[in-house]
Amino acid sequence: MIETRKGQAPAQLARAEFRVRFLASYIDPALRAEDGSIARREEIAWHAYIEGRKAPFTQKATCVRYRTDKLLPQNQNPSNDLHRSARSRRDEPAWHVPTELEAKES
């Protein structure tokens, strides 16, 4: 029998633990000259974390590739995900290998 996972999301990190995890990305000694700016970024990231701002820039979800007459769900998607998707569609011809069916159609 499959057991369903129950419980809540993990508790919010304490400030000290957040700092340790944030600074783990900046351990390179060459970055020591930028400690002040890294500290400012950490402060901004901390406030975003405690306020729950994961994706501050969102836009309505639409289907650009396959438009239909049906109404599409209007979900909020992070803008960077949509830009990544658009870049992927733009670059697809460079890496896409046609299937046999696609080759016959063209």
C-alpha contacts under 8 A as a table, 3 or more apart, distances in Angstrom:
res1	aa1	res2	aa2	distance
12	Q	50	I	7.83
13	L	17	E	6.07
13	L	18	F	5.89
14	A	17	E	5.33
14	A	18	F	6.16
15	R	18	F	5.07
15	R	19	R	6.18
15	R	46	W	7.71
16	A	19	R	5.11
16	A	20	V	6.37
17	E	20	V	5.12
17	E	21	R	6.27
18	F	21	R	5.23
18	F	22	F	5.98
18	F	46	W	7.43
19	R	22	F	5.08
19	R	23	L	5.98
19	R	42	E	7.18
20	V	23	L	5.38
20	V	24	A	6.24
21	R	24	A	5.27
21	R	25	S	7.70
22	F	25	S	6.27
22	F	26	Y	7.86
22	F	42	E	6.85
23	L	26	Y	5.15
23	L	27	I	6.78
23	L	42	E	7.98
24	A	27	I	5.82
26	Y	31	L	6.81
27	I	31	L	7.46
28	D	31	L	5.65
28	D	32	R	7.64
29	P	32	R	5.52
30	A	33	A	6.96
31	L	34	E	5.35
31	L	35	D	6.87
32	R	35	D	5.26
33	A	36	G	7.89
34	E	37	S	5.44
34	E	38	I	6.13
35	D	38	I	5.03
35	D	39	A	6.03
36	G	39	A	5.13
36	G	40	R	6.40
37	S	40	R	5.00
37	S	41	R	6.24
38	I	41	R	5.01
38	I	42	E	6.10
39	A	42	E	4.98
39	A	43	E	6.25
40	R	43	E	5.10
40	R	44	I	6.36
41	R	44	I	5.12
41	R	45	A	6.06
42	E	45	A	4.99
42	E	46	W	5.98
43	E	46	W	5.07
43	E	47	H	6.37
44	I	47	H	5.31
44	I	48	A	6.28
45	A	48	A	5.04
45	A	49	Y	6.06
46	W	49	Y	5.00
46	W	50	I	6.24
47	H	50	I	5.30
47	H	51	E	6.04
48	A	51	E	5.21
48	A	52	G	5.99
48	A	53	R	4.99
48	A	54	K	7.14
49	Y	52	G	5.13
49	Y	53	R	6.21
49	Y	54	K	7.21
50	I	53	R	7.89
53	R	56	P	5.78
55	A	58	T	6.75
55	A	78	P	5.61
56	P	78	P	7.62
57	F	78	P	6.02
57	F	79	S	5.70
58	T	76	Q	5.79
58	T	77	N	5.34
58	T	78	P	4.53
58	T	79	S	4.93
59	Q	76	Q	5.53
59	Q	77	N	5.85
59	Q	78	P	6.84
59	Q	79	S	6.15
60	K	74	Q	5.49
60	K	75	N	5.69
60	K	76	Q	5.02
60	K	77	N	6.52
61	A	72	L	7.98
61	A	73	P	6.96
61	A	74	Q	5.38
61	A	75	N	5.19
61	A	76	Q	5.90
61	A	77	N	6.01
62	T	72	L	6.47
62	T	73	P	7.42
62	T	74	Q	7.07
63	C	66	Y	5.85
63	C	67	R	5.99
63	C	72	L	7.32
64	V	67	R	6.15
68	T	71	L	7.87
77	N	81	D	7.03
77	N	82	L	7.14
78	P	81	D	5.45
78	P	82	L	6.79
79	S	82	L	5.15
79	S	83	H	6.27
80	N	83	H	5.03
80	N	84	R	6.07
81	D	84	R	5.05
81	D	85	S	6.15
82	L	85	S	4.98
82	L	86	A	6.17
83	H	86	A	5.01
83	H	87	R	6.16
84	R	87	R	5.12
84	R	88	S	6.14
85	S	88	S	5.01
85	S	89	R	6.29
86	A	89	R	5.14
86	A	90	R	6.12
87	R	90	R	4.94
87	R	91	D	6.05
88	S	91	D	5.20
88	S	92	E	5.84
89	R	92	E	5.14
90	R	93	P	7.34
91	D	94	A	5.71
91	D	95	W	7.25
92	E	95	W	5.52
92	E	96	H	5.52
93	P	96	H	5.30
98	P	101	L	7.87
98	P	102	E	5.61
98	P	103	A	5.93
99	T	102	E	5.17
99	T	103	A	6.14
100	E	103	A	5.05
100	E	104	K	6.26
101	L	104	K	5.19
101	L	105	E	6.32
102	E	105	E	5.11
102	E	106	S	6.47
103	A	106	S	5.47
